Amino acid sequence: MLMFLLVFMASFFAVFLLGLNSKILRDDHILLGSIISWFITIAQYAMTWAVFEAGLSPIEYLVTAGAGGSVGITVSQYLYLWLGLGVKNK
């Protein structure tokens, strides 16, 4: 059960940070984008480690990682809107 959680969280953070960084860089928050890129590297390392160490079947891994990524991208979009970092429509 712990490995399922690890895979879910690693996928969540990798996709969450990629989605958030995409929005941030689109709106020219360059320094913040640079900082988040370091965290993306850490999250992707965790994902790579999880692939080799989780011991899950391919289906278990894909379902768990897919769920983590789906939740991660959704949360990143809502967080970006909540933080109000986006370009305001006039």
N, C-alpha and C positions, 0 to 999 in steps of 0.2 A: 504493500500500500504506500509505503514511503517513496518508492521509486516512481509510482504514478504521480504523486504530488510533485516530486522533483522535476519530472519531465513536463508536467503541466505548467509549473512556475517558470521553468527555463524558457519554454516556448512563449508563455505569456509575456515575460519581460523582453525577450528578443523582438517580438512583433510589436509590442506596446512602444518600445523605444524607437523602433524604425518608423512607425506611423507618426509618433510625436515629432521626431526629428524632421520628417518630411514636411510636416506643416510648419514647423519652426523655421526651417531654411527657406521655404517658399515665401515666408513673410520677412525674410532678411534679418532674422535674429542669429547672426553668424557666430558670435561668441558662444551663445547658449547651444547652438548646433554642434560646435566643436567639442564642448564639454560632454554633451550627450553621446557623441560618437565614441568616447572612451567607455561609457557604460554599455553601449551596443557591443563593443568588442568583448567585454566581460560576459554579457548575456549569451553571445554566440559561442564563446568558449564553453560555457555551462551547457549549452545545447549539444555541442560536439561531445563533451564528456558524457552526457546523459545517453547519447546514442550507443556508446560503447559499454557503459557500466550499468545501465538500467536492467538489463536482462529480460526485457519485454519482447514479446513476439512482434513482428512487423505490424500486424493489425492493431495490437494494443498500443504500440508506440504512435502510430499514425493517428489513431482516434484521440489519444490523450494529448499529443502535441497539437493536433488540429483544433481541439477544443480550447487549449490554452491560447493559441494564436488568435482564434476567433474572438475570444473574450478580450484579449490584449489589444487588438486593433479597435474594438468598440470602445473600450475604456479610454484609450488614447484620444479618440475623437471627442468624446464628451469632456474629458479633462481639458483639452485644448480650448474648447468653447467656454468651459467654466472659468478658466484662467483669464479669458478675454485677451489672448495674445494675437488673435487674428486681425486682419485688416477690416476695419469697419466699413460697411456699405453706407454711401451717402444718400 
